Amino acid sequence: MDCTSKEHFFSKLPLLKHAQRAVFIMRGLPGSGKSTMVKEIHDFYWNGVGQAVVASADDYFMLDGRYQYDPKKIGQAHKWCMAKFLSNFKEAPGPYFVDNTNTSIEELRKYVVLAKAYSSFVYVITLDIDIETSVKRNTHNVPKSVIESMFSRIVDADVNDKLVHFLETQASRIQHVRHLRLVTL
């Protein structure tokens, strides 16, 4: 479902005030507002009550308070991110956020399947943004060529059809899997 404003977006989410097993999987280019939306969703639902668990591959590259990205370690970063999600998912009450670009089904599939195994509400939230805005906003100096590649995966009709099909398949087996798309400006 496409949303044209944050107000419209929040109106489409059910009341989850007490649904601790809620997982929000963010998708979008660098600079699209994924991390900001994580905070806004947490504040909207829990308003400072409960501790959000945020799994982000970006955190792997934080050293002494500075972001030090090494493209050779991206695989390790995503393994670390999944391990953080898993360890917290078994212990902490949530809510849970996966704050990565998740440009392909393969990147988000494992999070959706795991969340469903624990009877969670799952929301895949795609934040749309154009390439030029992403290049300007991204704080990690992701090269334009990489952003262009990510963009093509996100907007490619086949990928989106596959994503919708995958999520519908998950929802037909277990309730409460939703995909929302918000155009960010």
N, C-alpha and C positions, 0 to 999 in steps of 0.2 A: 504494500500500500504506500503510495506516495504522499508525503506531507509537504505542505508549502510554507509552514511556519513552525516555530517551536511550540506555540500554543496548540496548533492542530496536531502536532506530533504527540504532545503529552495527553491530549484528549483521546488518542487512540490506544493508549496503554491502560489496561485495567487497573483497578485499585490493588496495589500490591503491598500496602502498608505492613501487613503481617506475613507476607509470603517471603520467608527468609531464603528459600531456595530459588531465588531468581538469578538468572545468568543473562547478562547483556554482552553480546559479542559485537564489538564495533568493527566496521569496515569502512575504509576510505583512504584517500591519498594523504600523504604527509601534509599537515597544515589545514586539514578539512574540519578540524574541531573535535576530533574523537576524545581527546583527554578532557577538554572542556565539557563535552556532553556527558562524560562519565561523572564528573563532579555535579553537573546540573541534575542528572537523573538521581544520583544519590541524595542530593539535597531535597529534591522534589518529593521523593518517597519516604525517606528516612529522616530528613531534617536534622542531621547530626546524631540521630539515635542509631546505634549499631556501627560496626566498623566495616567499611567497604573493603573487599579483597580485590585488588587490581593486579592482574597478571599482564605484564607488558615486556616484550623483548627489549624495548628501549632501556629499561632499568638495568639490564645486564651490562650495558655500556656506560653506566654511571660510575665514575671513579673519582673519589674525593670531591663529590658535588659537581663534577663536570662530565658532560657527555663526550665520550671518546669512542666513536664508532669505528669498528674494524670490519670491513665487508667479508673478510676471511672467516670471521667468527659468527656470521649470521645464523648458521645452523645450530651452533652451540647456544646462541641466545634464545632461539625458539625452543630448544630442548629444556633450557633453564626455565623459560616461561611456563611451559607445560608442567614441569616439576613443581613450580610454585603454585600453579593452579590446583594441581592434584593434592599436594600436601595440605593446602588451606581448605580445599573443598571437603576433605574428610573431617576436618577439625573445626573450622570456624563457621558460624551461623550464616555469614553473608550479609549483604548481597555480593555477587561476584561479577567482575567485569574483565573481559579480555580486550585489552586496548592495543591491538595490532592492526596493520593494514588489511589483513585477511582478504586479499584480492582474488583468491581462488577457493573453490569448494574444499580442496584438499587441506588448505590451511585452517579452515574453521570446522571441518567435519568432526575431528576428534573431540573438540570442545562440545559440540552439539550432542554427540553420541554419549559422552561422559555425563553431561548434565541431565540428559534424559534417563540415564541409568539410575540417577538419584532423584527421579521424579521432580525435576525442577521446571519452573517456567523458563522458557528460553526465548530471548529476543535477539534477532540478528538485525543490527541497525546500520544501514549504509548511509554515509554522509557524502553527498555529491558535491564536487567542486571541480572547476576547470583547471587545466594544466598550468596556465600562467599564474593563477591565484595560488595554487599549490607551491609553485616555485618560489613565489614571493613570501609566502607565509611559513613554509617549513623551516623549523628551527634546527634541523639536523644536517642542513646543507646536502640534501639528497640531490644528486645530479638530475638535470632536466631529462636526460635520456632514460633514466630509471623511472622517473615519474611518468613519462610518456608510456613506457611499457606497462606500468601498473594501471594507468588510466585505461589502456586498451583492454586489459583483462576485466576491469570493473564494468565498463560500459558495453562490452561485447555482448550482443544479444544471446549468443549461444551460452555464454557463461551465466548470464542472468537467468535464462530459461532452465539451465541445469541447476542453478541455485534454488530457484522456485520449486522445481521438481523434487530436489533433494529434501527441502524443508517440508513440502507437502507430504512426502513419503514418511518423514519423521512424525509429522503431526497426525497422520492417519493411524500410526501405531500407538502413539502416546500423545495425549492432548497438550496444548499450551506451547506450541512452537510457532512463532510469528516472525515475519520479516517486515520492517518498516524502513522507508527511504525518506531522508530529509535533505532537501536542497539547501546547502549552506551558502551564505553570501559573504 
